[in-house]
Amino acid sequence: MLFSLPSIRTIGVPLFSLCCLYSTVSYAWHNDHQHPSTFDTDVVKLKEANQNSQLAYDIVKSLTVEVGPRIAGSSGDKKAVAWAEAMLSEMGFDKVYKQPVKVRNWERGFADARVVLPFEQKLVITALGGSIATPEGGIQEAVVMFPSLEALSASTKAEVEGKIVFLNTRMQRNREGKFYGKVVPNRVNGAIEAAKLGAKAVIIRSVGTDNSRFAHTGLMRYDDSVRKIPAGAISTADADTLEAMFAENKKVIIDVDMQAKDAGWQTSYNVIGEITGSEHPDEVVLISAHLDSWDEGTGAIDDGAGVGIVTAAAKTIKDTLGQPKRTIRVVLYAAEEIGLVGARQYVSANKSSLENIIAAAESDFGAGKIYQFDTRFNPVVQKSAGVLYQALAELGVEYGNNQSGGGPDVSVLPALGVPVFALKQDGTYYFDYHHTPNDTLDKIHPEDIRQNQLVWSIVTAYLANTSFDPRPAP
Ligand SMILES: [Zn+2]
């Protein structure tokens, strides 16, 4: 048999055996949990439990194998919601529920591009998420290349009108992925800036650090006051080829045919699982990931990994330390990729109880090893969690700073007073695969995701079982 996990389609019979892969050990509740030495004992127990646990990995495996791609509002997304509800119930969460989220569904459709002049070549292209289609049969036009979005914006109508704009900015490799923020405006705003100058379409060098023939998709936007034009990304290898043609001072003409379409409104869901606090059920430690993915790969590193990590962390705490004092809430957000839609819905549906969140965080950067702990905690108490910082330092996770955004979906929370934290992962290779057909399970190293699971369980256990209270966020 190819896969050892029974399918979740068999709802009603034992769903799948993930929890059985994990040895379930329950400890009696001790009243002295606030004593620092008790936290140390908990850390020892969590480390022991983690040693042979593959839980986070097995969850991602189940999601990528049994569900696969799950673009917001698609049939894959609906399958993912059912999968998540079944998975959280099977894991023994005390409460499992979902929150409806209205999403605009988009279908990629066919995409093709080729160089017509000066040298005939096929280009690997993918539509950017949300793009309109080209006219049927495609667009054949001269290409004008710009090294950056700023250079495009500084250009003139005379240079751009009637042409296809090619935004060719290289992205550098970096552990924190800090060049993403520099390059991603090409993808998000390229169509708007190009259309302002009369372009017929925009293509970008993929926002990625690989040199492969996979193109990286991702969200793009339109501005209602600017004409909409089709937008696509070509692989970095094809961007090099195109660039070389310009270097010969030749006139470059390409043909782009993309048949993406808006597929209307759909309902998706934030799927939520809770382990109810034994002493302070109203106080919540919120740990999260996003359930949706792009449609090109199977959404393993983005963000099946996060789903596995935070779910496994919560379950490990319950199985190893018993019921937490405060409630642990695992939120699997809908529609992150198309603009934090589930996150905003979560805020509006929970407005009156946001102040009960002790701290929130999201795992959404693959499964690379965690090396840094950042927070946005009330500065008055931020330093009093020394016992936690010490425990993390022993695992090679150093305290970073108190200016964290906490991850995409929880980034909307600090402005509302909710403290956040981030466990920063090694993202050296993350942008080789991000939003490509190559985002698949084999890119996750079992040892690395196991380290993530342990670190998340330690931080979550500390926040759920001690009286440390970092509210409100600065
Ligand atoms: Zn993501």
Boltz pocket constraint, residues with backbone or C-beta under 6 A from the ligand:
constraints:
  - pocket:
      binder: B
      contacts: [[A, 290], [A, 301], [A, 302], [A, 303], [A, 336], [A, 364]]
      max_distance: 6.0
